[in-house]
Amino acid sequence: MHGKSLGGLPAPLAHPCGRAAKALDDRGHAYDLEEVKGGSLKFWTWPARAQDRAEVEKPSGQRAVPVLVLDNGEAVAGSGAIAQWAQAHPPERAS
């Protein structure tokens, strides 16, 4: 799903995932959005966090989101790093 986000809200109001999505949207990158459980601010989700975030941890080595997994399998972790990547890499155009 290619989504528009509420990442335009000022930090700390915008969720880091929203800020990353907005950076990708602003540059015209297409991406698939996958939601994961185990939000760190919800204490009742902590017991299942490792299991819920296992798919995030595989490519990135961490359980925190956002993570952008590139087509070559490389992972870019964190909203700031994703925004920098989006700025530095123009989207590929279909030919």
Beta strands, then each sheet from edge to edge (+ up, - down):
strand 1: 67-69
strand 2: 75-77
sheet 1: 1+ 2-
end
